[in-house]
Amino acid sequence: MRSTVLLIFLTVSSAYAQMHEIQVTGDAEVKVVPDEVSVFFGVENRGKDISAAVAQNNASVKRLISAIKSVGVDASDIQTDYFHVDIIYVANQGSVIDYYVVSKQVQAVLKKVAKFEDLLDAGLLAGANHLGGIEFRTTELRKYRDEARSMAAKAAVEKAKGLAEAAGLKVGKPLSLSSYSYGGGSSYLAWNGYGYPYGMALSSSQNVVQDMGGRSDGSAKGTISLGKISVTANVAMTFQIQQ
C-alpha cells in the first residue's frame, strides 16, 4: 500500500514541476554593408550563318571580359558560366532556318563594391545586352551570424525575465536552448530583357529589427544605392520558473 501511495506522489510532483517552466524566443537582425558583388552579364548575337554568329559572340565576349578587367576585377574572378545556341525557324515553313541565336553569360565577382556602378557601365558599353542578375554578399557571414545569434539569446533572456516579473515570479536556470540562423547570404535581383534600368535602387529588405550602428551606408556614386544585407537569427529557450 505504501509503494502505491509513493508512486502517485511522484507522478503528481513531476506534473507540478513541468508547469513551472516558460518557453520564449528571441530574434535579432544585423544590417551589414556588402563587401562583394557578383554581376551576371549576358551577350547575345543573331545571324543567318551559325559560324558568323559564333564569331561575333566570341568577339563581343572578349571585349566584355577586357572591360571587366579594366575596372579592377581579377581574371580569376571572371567566369563564362553559360553558353547556348538557339535555332529560329521561319514561321509556317517547317524546318527552314531563319537565323541562329548565340548566347553566353559571364559572371564577374567584384571585391571593391564602390566600383559597382563602374562595372555595370563598363560591361554594358562593351556590348553586354542582358543582365542575368546581381548578387550582393558579405565574406564575413559567419561573424555576423554569430553576432546576431548572441543578440537573439540576450533578447530571449530579457523576454523571459520580463514575463516572469510581470507575473511576480523569478527566472531560474535555462533548461533547453535551440537556435536558427537565416538570411545574410545575398540580396539578389534579376532581369529579363535588354539593357540596365538606370536609377533603380538595389537594396535588401527594409524589415529591420535592429540596425547596427557604426557601419558605412555602402553608397556608390551616381544613381545606385547598395543598401545593406540582413543577417538574422532566432533562439528558442526554456527556463525554470521560481516563485
N, C-alpha and C positions, 0 to 999 in steps of 0.2 A: 504494500500500500504506500509506503514512504517513497519508493522508487517512482511510482506513478505520479505522485504529487510533485516530486523534484523535476520530472520531465516536463510537466505542464508549466512549471515556474520558469524553466529555461526557455521554453518556446515563447512565452509572453515577454520575457526580458529581451529576447532577440528582436521581436517585432517592435518593441518600445524603442530600442536603440536605433533601428532603421528610420524611425520617424524623426530623429534628431540629426538630420543631415540637410544640407542645402546645396543645390546644384546651380551653378552660374556659368555664363560665358562672357568672354572679353574679346573685343575686336579692336584692331588698330590699323592705321594706314600711314605709310611713309611716302612722301612725294619726292621723287628723285629725278634730277636732270639727266637725260640720256647722254652717254658718252660714246655711243657707237650707233651707226645707222646703215642699213642696207637698202640700196636702191636697185630696182629691177628694171633695166632699160630693155625695150623691145625694138628690134629693127625688122621691118617688113619690106620686101621688094616684089614687084609683079612683072611678069614678062611673058611674051608669046613663046620664047625659047627658054628651055629649062637651064641650059648652060649659061646663057646671058643673065638670067635672073639670079642664079647662084653666084656668079662672078660679081654682080652688082651688090648682092648682100654681103659677100665677103669683104668687098672694099668698104662698104658702109660700116661694118663691124670693126674693121681695122681703124677707121677714123674715130669711131666711138671709143675704143679702148685707148687710143692715143690721147683723146680729150680727157678721159677719166684719169689717166696717169698725170696729166698736166695740172690737175687740181691737188695732187699730193697723195693719191691712192696708190699703195704699193702693188706691184704686179701680182704678188701672191694673194692679194685680196680682190682680184678680179677673176671671175669665172663665167664661162659660157655654159649655162645650165639648161638650155632648151634649144632644140633645132627641129624644125618641122617644114615639110613641103606639102602643099595642097594643090590638087588639080581641079581647075574650074572648067566645067563643060558648058558648051553652048546650049542654051535652053531649047528644049524640044528637038534636039538633033542627036540624040543618043550619045555615042562615045566620042563625038567631035570635041576636041580640046579647044577651049577659048584662050586660057592663059594659066600660068603657074604662079603660086604664091609661096615665097621662101621666107621663113621667119626664124630669127634667133633671139634669144633672151640673154642678156649679160647682167650678172649680179656684181655690184660694186659695194664693198664694205668700207665705209668712210669712218676713220677713227678720230677725226677732228670735226665734230659736228658743227662748229662755227662756219665751216665751209660747205654746209649742206646746200645752200642756195646756189653757190658757185658750181657745185657738182651737177645740179639739175640743169642749170643754164648751159654748161659745157656739153653735157650729154645730148640735150635736145638740139643745140646748134650744130652738133657734129653729125646729126642725121637720125637719132633715135625718134621714132614716131609712135611709140607706145610706152606707157609706164605700167608695168605689171604689178607694182606695189612698192610701198615704203615701210620699212620696219625699224622702229627705234628700240634700243636695248641699253641696259646697263651691264657692264662687265663685272660689277660688284654685287650681283643679285644675292648671293649667299649672305653677304654682310648685312644688306638691308632687310632680308627676310629674318635674320636673327634679331635685328633691332625691332622689327615690327612684332615678332613673337614675344619679346621681352615686354614691350609696351602692352600687348594684349593680356599677358599674365598679370601685370600690375592692375590693369583695368578690371580683371575678373576678381582679384583680391579686394579692390576697393568696392566693387559692387556687392560682394558677399558681406563685407563689413557694414555697408550702408543698410542693406536689408535686415541684417541681424539687429543692428542698433535701433532701427525703426520698430522692431518687434520686442525690444527690451531684452535681447539675447546677446551672446558673445560668440565670435567665430573661433573655433578650435583649430586643430591641425588639419591640413589637407588630406583627404582620403584617396583621391584619384585625380589624374591630370591627363588631358589629351590635347593635342594641338594640330592645327592645319594651316599651312601657308599657301597662299594662292595669289595669282596676279604678279605683275612686275616683269614678265618676260619680254613684253614688247607692246608697242602701240602700232597697230597695223592698219594701213589704208590701201585700197586697191582701186584701180580704174579700168574700165574697158573703153577702148576707143583711142583716138589720136590726141597727141598734144598734152600739155600740162596746164591744169587750172590755176593760173597765177592768182595770187591773193587769197588762196584758201589757207585757213589756219590749220595746222597739223598739231593736234594736242590730244592728250589722254583724257580719260573720264574725269568729269568735274564733281563726281560724288565723293567729296572729301570728308573723311572722318577726322583726320588730323594732318595738318601740313607742317612738316618740319622746317623751322626757320634756318637762316644762315646759309642757304644754298643759292646759287645763281638762278636767274629765271630762264636761262637757256635760250634767250632770244638771239636769232641770227639777223643779219642785215636785211633790209628791204621788206618784203611782204610776207615772209614766212615766220610763224611763231611755233617753236618746237614744243612748248609745253613741258609737262613732266609725266613720268611714269608712276603709276600707283603700285606700290608693293604692300600687300595686305596679309594679315594673319588673324586666325581665330583660335581661342583657347577655351576649353571646357574644363571646369574644376568642380570637385565635390568636397565640401568642408564639413567637419564635425561642428555641431552647434551645442553651446553650453549655456545653461541658464545662469 
